[in-house]
Amino acid sequence: MRQFNSKYILGDSETGQAAAGTTAATATTLTADHNWIATVTAAAAGVILKERPQHSFMSVTNADSADALSVYPWSGANFNGQTADDPVVLPAKTTAWFFVFSNTKISCMF
């Protein structure tokens, strides 16, 4: 009998990450499938998703108590049909789920 491998099925996670910058070029590049962003400020308010294959799920939690977080897609991708490379803004204390339809189309729900 095979052992259940939750990391393989559910993905990996990272806690305690901090946002950086205010553009996609200066944002923190996320390294995990599920990300807990502990620190966001007005001058450090961005993260960018790591590129994932079709049919992948990802999540980002803005655990900061006051500041909004800009979540950018990887280069050339878009959220919910928006303009490519435009971020979604996650209010403080909010989690967003992302589903990858293709290398350029990502669905975002929060």
N, C-alpha and C positions, 0 to 999 in steps of 0.2 A: 504494500500500500504506500502511495506517495504521501509525503508530508505536505500539509498546506503551507505555501510560502506567501504570506500576506504582502511582503515587499514587492514580489513579482506581480501580484494581482492588483494591489492598491497603490503601488508606487512608494517612493521614499518621501521623507519629510525633514524639514529643517525649522528649528525654532530660534528665536532671538536674533533674527536678521535686522539690519538697519537699512532704511532707504538712503539714497544718495542723489544729489543733483536735482535739476528741474527739467531735464530733457531726456530723450531716449539715449543720447550719446553719453550722458553723465549719470544715468540711473544705475542702480545696483543690478547686476545680472543674477537672476535667481538660479540656484543650482539644483533644486529639488522639485518634485512634482507637487508637493503641498508645502506651503510656505507661511510661516508666522512672522509678520513684520512687527517687531516690538517698538522700534523707534522711527518716528516720522517728524520732521520739522518743516517750516516754510522753505528753508534753503536746501533741505535734503528730503525730497518728497517723491522720489521716483524709483520704480523697479521695472525690470524688463523680463518677460518670460523667456525661459530657455526653449529652444525649438524642440517640438515633440512630434512623433509620428501621428498619422491619421488615426482617429478613434480613441485618442488619449484623453484622459481627464486630468485637470490640474486645479489647484485651489490656492488662493491668496487671502490671508486674513490680515486686516489692518487692525492690530491690537493697540495702537496708540489711542490715548484717551481724548485727544483734541484735534489732531491734524489729519486732513484728507491725504490720501495716497494715490498717485498717478501710476497706473499699471499699463505698461507699454507692451504691444505684441512684438515678436521678433521682427526683424527687418523685412518689409514687403508684405506683412500680414495685416489683417484688419479684424476688428471685433464687430459682430452683428451687422456687417455690410457698411460700416463707417469708412472714412478715408483711410487708406493704408498708413500704418505707423502712428495713428492717433491713439492716445491712451483712453482708458476708462478711468473715472475718478471714484475711488472707494472712500466713502465717508469713514470717520473714525469708528472703531468697534464694529466693523462690517466684514463679512466674508463673501468672496465671489468665487463661483465655480466656472471653469472654462472647459469647453469641449472642442477638440480639433476636428474639423470637417475635412480640411486639406492643408497644404503647407501655406496657404494664404487666407483661409477662412476659419475664424475661431468664434464660437458662440460664447457669450458671457452672460451669466445670470447672477444677480444678487438682490 
